Amino acid sequence: MLLEFDADQRLWQETVRDAVTKQCPPTLVRSVAEDGVDPAQLWETYVDAGWTELTDPENAVELAIVCEELGRATDPTPYLATMTQFAPLVGDRFDAAQAGAAIYSGVTVHRDATGWVLDGTARYVLDADRAERLAVVTEAGVFLVSAGDVALRRSPVFDPVLHIADVSFSGVRVADTERLPTDAEKARHLALTGMAITTVGACQRILDLVLEHVKQRQQFGVAIGTFQAVQHKAVDMHVAIERARALSYFAALTIAADDPRRRLAAAMAKASAGECQALVFRHGLQLFGAMGFTWENDLQFALKRAKAGELMLGGAAEHRATIAAEYRSF
């Protein structure tokens, strides 16, 4: 199992980075946050480029490359939820042109004379309010539900371009044909990996902005980047990001190879990304000083996306506990 990108993957990374830099600049993200601009055209760009066709598990590394770059850009589209959460749950029922969302808990199911009936409320579902279809994980399996059959309410969150919604099911009927033979546990591995590498991308953006700032900001007639204390914090940020990035891509590799270590690798990636954002968030704000707290500073978008990545799909402490329990069972 190679731990470095091959020539094709390096070319793919460069291609994606160039496209994201051009199509999703900070000005677009700010316009979405401040003016409510609909990023639908950006989503269409991803569809047209074929980025929504990376659904084969063998393409997990290539998908992770896209997710990292979109995390770095604070992508305002439903790409992450669609590709790393919804698509793995629905298999060949996935439509590359439609956005989707995944619901992992909060919904119960029972069977009556005519089919399956879903009830309950799922809270804090990523991109559910702009998804066309929902993949609902229950104890009886995974069900594919049209977004028009449920009640959706977007929840206010600190990331102004992130869509989080509560989804209510009240006697929603689902036919047998919409019950999918999916391994939800394996699908969740990709969801965790996607969230982890997206968080890494946001952390990298924070570090990029910090390095640019400390090279320009001067105190006592010199750039503050020449101060040893500042350099130590920047190095700590870099090391944390590289560690989390390595674990995230290792998790993607285990998914691509269907390696039995994929469960632990995904948990380790998510835990490491969460710990990374805690350090990068703190140092990033400290090195920017008061400027880091202002709305006019684009740093805020990367900070909020990194923090959201830690909170969704379980935090670092939860996944560390999973890892510890796994090793204690040996």
GUTOR-972142 format. One line per 4 residues: their letters; for each residue y negated, x, z negated of C-alpha. Coordinates in Angstrom, 3 decimals, padded with zeros to 6 digits. Each point is the difference from the previous one (the first is absolute). Example, Ala and Ser with C-alpha at 12.3 -4.5 7.8 and 13.67 -1.06 7.14 Angstrom:
2
AS> 004.500:012.300:-007.800  -003.440:001.370:000.660
END
This chain:
330
MLLE> 000.000:000.000:000.000  -003.134:001.777:001.257  -003.052:-000.150:-002.257  -002.535:000.992:002.657
FDAD> -001.290:-001.967:002.965  001.461:000.906:003.355  -002.187:000.436:003.079  000.178:-003.694:000.930
QRLW> -000.956:-001.097:-003.500  -002.930:002.402:-000.120  -001.212:-001.356:003.327  000.448:-003.552:-001.303
QETV> -002.034:000.843:-003.103  -002.829:001.433:002.086  000.052:-003.011:002.322  -000.100:-002.486:-002.860
RDAV> -002.722:001.897:-001.838  -002.199:000.164:003.078  000.485:-003.704:000.690  -000.716:-001.045:-003.584
TKQC> -003.089:002.211:-000.184  -001.349:-001.697:003.106  001.123:-003.590:-000.609  -000.387:-000.258:-003.789
PPTL> -003.089:002.011:-001.007  -001.660:-000.391:-003.422  -002.692:-002.165:001.620  002.613:-002.605:000.935
VRSV> 001.476:-000.017:-003.499  -003.472:-000.476:-001.471  -000.780:-002.825:002.419  003.192:-001.774:-001.067
AEDG> -000.949:000.418:-003.670  -003.674:-000.877:000.300  -000.196:-002.437:002.905  003.480:-001.494:000.079
VDPA> 000.748:001.315:003.492  003.457:-001.096:001.139  002.198:003.048:000.796  002.157:-002.048:002.386
QLWE> -001.007:002.177:002.946  001.148:003.096:-001.875  003.353:-001.671:-000.666  000.311:-000.730:003.726
TYVD> -000.657:003.660:000.676  002.954:000.952:-002.175  002.190:-002.578:001.741  -001.018:001.181:003.460
AGWT> 000.663:003.618:-000.988  003.563:-000.898:-001.012  -000.496:000.869:-003.668  001.521:-003.330:-001.052
ELTD> 003.248:000.839:001.793  001.021:002.698:-002.504  002.534:-002.279:-001.668  003.175:002.031:000.480
PENA> 000.915:001.826:-003.227  000.394:003.156:002.067  -003.769:-000.124:000.569  -000.807:000.048:-003.730
VELA> -001.720:003.388:000.169  -002.130:-001.007:002.991  -000.937:-003.212:-001.805  -000.913:002.004:-003.102
IVCE> -002.297:002.173:002.116  -001.851:-003.107:001.159  -000.222:-001.371:-003.537  -001.435:003.244:-001.348
ELGR> -002.729:000.065:002.621  -000.813:-003.667:-000.597  -000.161:000.628:-003.735  -002.378:002.860:000.661
ATDP> -002.211:-002.329:002.043  000.207:-002.951:-002.463  001.501:-002.143:002.738  -001.193:-003.637:-000.298
TPYL> 002.866:-001.555:002.022  003.328:-001.451:-001.221  001.940:002.926:001.482  001.425:001.339:-003.273
ATMT> 001.316:-003.354:-001.205  001.340:-000.917:003.422  001.791:003.221:000.836  001.263:001.317:-003.326
QFAP> 000.590:-003.246:-001.926  000.517:-002.902:002.395  001.723:001.637:002.980  002.875:001.626:-001.971
LVGD> 000.861:-003.389:-001.507  000.163:-001.991:003.235  001.812:002.445:002.291  000.307:-001.214:003.593
RFDA> -002.097:-003.087:-000.810  -003.091:002.201:-000.089  -002.746:-000.665:002.549  -002.076:003.123:000.654
AQAG> -003.090:-002.073:000.777  -000.002:-002.034:-003.228  -001.101:001.022:-003.474  002.345:-000.698:-002.891
AAIY> 000.241:000.381:-003.756  002.808:000.378:-002.518  000.538:-001.855:-003.260  002.304:001.764:-002.446
SGVT> -000.153:-002.228:-003.083  -001.257:-003.246:-001.476  001.909:-002.352:002.314  003.194:-001.864:-000.863
VHRD> 002.354:-001.699:002.426  002.610:-002.731:-000.179  002.099:-001.781:002.562  000.157:-003.749:000.557
ATGW> 001.724:-002.192:002.559  -002.352:000.963:002.837  -000.670:003.686:-000.566  -001.808:002.462:-002.219
VLDG> -003.024:-000.822:-002.151  -002.471:002.625:-001.249  -002.199:-000.453:-003.069  -002.300:002.177:-002.055
TARY> -003.105:002.127:000.270  -000.108:003.619:001.093  -003.068:001.864:-001.194  -001.864:002.942:001.468
VLDA> 001.775:000.065:003.366  -001.412:002.558:002.402  -001.510:-001.609:003.127  001.679:-003.377:-000.525
DRAE> -003.253:-001.827:000.795  -000.135:001.372:003.547  003.713:000.171:000.779  001.565:-002.320:002.521
RLAV> 003.443:000.169:-001.607  001.318:000.846:-003.443  003.275:001.661:-001.014  000.997:-001.400:-003.397
VTEA> 002.525:001.887:-002.120  002.062:-002.234:-002.290  003.274:000.285:-001.876  001.639:-001.948:002.848
GVFL> -001.288:002.333:002.708  -003.064:000.548:002.149  -001.675:-003.002:001.624  -002.433:-000.013:002.907
VSAG> -002.822:-002.493:-000.572  -003.023:-000.952:002.085  -003.288:000.687:-001.782  -001.097:-003.528:000.897
DVAL> 002.680:-001.468:-002.287  -001.387:001.469:-003.224  -003.251:-000.074:-001.968  -001.926:003.267:000.148
RRSP> -002.986:001.160:-002.040  -001.593:003.409:000.372  -000.620:001.748:-003.301  -003.125:002.117:-000.585
VFDP> 000.868:003.672:-000.516  -002.006:003.197:-000.430  000.858:001.294:003.495  -002.356:-002.048:002.191
VLHI> 002.075:000.376:003.174  003.396:-000.578:-001.594  001.547:-003.464:000.298  002.004:-001.187:-003.011
ADVS> 001.052:-003.635:-000.345  001.935:-002.414:-002.193  002.627:-002.000:001.873  001.253:-003.354:-001.301
FSGV> 003.228:-001.650:001.094  000.451:-003.642:-000.888  003.289:-001.308:001.296  -000.229:002.021:003.227
RVAD> 003.081:-000.764:002.085  001.658:002.751:001.977  002.855:-000.368:002.466  003.167:002.084:-000.145
TERL> -001.115:001.797:003.151  -002.984:001.419:-001.930  002.204:001.633:-002.608  000.337:003.631:001.018
PTDA> 002.904:002.398:-000.706  -002.288:002.745:-001.267  000.623:002.725:-002.549  -003.171:-000.566:-002.035
EKAR> 000.605:003.094:-002.122  -000.012:002.286:003.037  -003.043:-001.766:001.399  -001.857:000.647:-003.234
HLAL> 000.557:003.742:000.371  -002.166:-000.002:003.111  -002.605:-002.162:-001.728  -000.285:002.505:-002.841
TGMA> -000.136:002.940:002.375  -002.663:-001.662:002.128  -002.146:-000.743:-003.039  000.451:003.546:-001.276
ITTV> -001.021:001.731:003.222  -002.946:-002.379:000.449  -001.199:000.995:-003.466  000.408:003.649:000.964
GACQ> -002.165:-000.589:003.059  -002.731:-001.566:-002.146  000.178:002.943:-002.413  -000.331:002.427:002.898
RILD> -003.149:-001.824:001.092  -001.423:000.379:-003.514  000.697:003.736:000.061  -001.534:000.358:003.476
LVLE> -003.200:-001.689:-001.156  -000.102:002.070:-003.195  000.373:003.282:001.884  -002.767:-000.981:002.377
HVKQ> -002.238:-000.919:-002.942  000.547:003.130:-002.117  -000.752:002.224:002.989  -003.386:-001.687:000.451
RQQF> -001.088:-000.924:-003.522  -001.952:002.804:-001.650  -000.782:000.887:-003.593  -001.767:003.150:-001.181
GVAI> -000.568:000.927:003.632  003.673:000.061:001.039  002.576:-002.526:001.224  001.909:-001.503:-002.917
GTFQ> 003.205:000.743:001.894  -000.449:003.646:-001.024  000.432:-000.898:-003.685  003.434:000.808:-001.344
AVQH> 000.311:-003.270:-001.939  -000.634:-001.984:003.179  002.493:002.084:001.954  002.700:-000.548:-002.631
KAVD> -000.414:-003.781:000.185  000.131:000.062:003.805  003.174:002.106:-000.094  001.592:-002.385:-002.498
MHVA> -000.776:-002.879:002.365  001.514:001.858:002.951  003.190:000.865:-001.880  000.467:-003.587:-001.200
IERA> -000.481:-001.337:003.528  002.426:002.492:001.535  002.653:-000.828:-002.585  -000.344:-003.747:000.573
RALS> -000.071:000.469:003.776  003.176:002.091:-000.031  001.860:-002.577:-002.086  -001.223:-002.851:002.205
YFAA> 001.199:001.641:003.194  003.270:000.947:-001.654  000.454:-003.676:-000.859  -000.735:-000.903:003.626
LTIA> 002.598:002.538:001.131  002.661:-001.486:-002.285  -000.745:-003.437:001.449  000.227:001.315:003.564
ADDP> 003.330:001.649:-000.769  001.241:-002.869:-002.207  000.575:002.622:-002.668  001.336:-001.399:-003.317
RRRL> -002.849:001.806:-001.765  -002.501:-002.413:001.567  -000.269:-002.179:-003.112  -000.954:002.864:-002.300
AAAM> -002.114:001.673:002.671  -002.093:-003.151:000.486  -000.510:-000.381:-003.753  -000.967:003.665:-000.318
AKAS> -002.478:-000.314:002.872  -001.664:-003.061:-001.513  -000.165:001.581:-003.468  -001.437:003.241:001.340
AGEC> -002.592:-001.827:002.111  -001.102:-001.982:-003.044  -000.406:003.130:-002.108  -001.785:001.681:002.904
QALV> -002.594:-002.744:000.306  -000.718:000.107:-003.747  -000.914:003.682:000.183  -001.761:-000.170:003.368
FRHG> -001.975:-003.095:-001.038  -001.230:001.679:-003.205  -000.858:003.363:001.543  -001.491:-001.598:003.100
LQLF> -002.496:-001.987:-002.045  -000.809:002.941:-002.247  -000.709:002.358:002.886  -002.228:-002.536:001.732
GAMG> -001.877:-000.770:-003.194  -002.184:-003.100:-000.097  000.041:-000.234:003.798  003.688:-000.900:-000.145
FTWE> -000.805:-003.272:-001.747  -002.437:-001.289:002.620  000.804:-002.726:002.526  -001.592:002.037:002.778
NDLQ> 002.579:002.765:-000.400  003.114:-000.417:002.166  002.005:001.687:-002.754  000.376:-003.400:-001.666
FALK> 002.258:-001.382:002.734  002.528:002.821:-000.283  -000.115:-000.142:-003.809  000.706:-003.732:-000.036
RAKA> 002.782:000.234:002.570  001.693:002.787:-001.976  -000.245:-001.968:-003.243  001.389:-003.128:001.681
GELM> 002.946:002.023:001.267  000.925:000.876:-003.573  -000.185:-003.610:-001.188  002.067:-001.596:002.775
LGGA> 003.827:000.044:-000.025  000.151:001.529:-003.460  -001.903:002.848:-001.567  001.020:003.587:-000.647
AEHR> 001.315:-000.744:-003.497  002.315:-002.735:001.291  001.483:002.201:002.688  000.340:002.980:-002.328
ATIA> 002.015:-002.272:-002.296  002.234:-000.951:002.937  000.589:003.652:000.814  000.764:000.862:-003.619
AEYR> 002.460:-002.902:-000.334  001.740:001.105:003.192  000.526:003.528:-001.266  001.108:-001.141:-003.458
SF> 002.763:-002.011:001.658  001.606:003.127:001.484
END
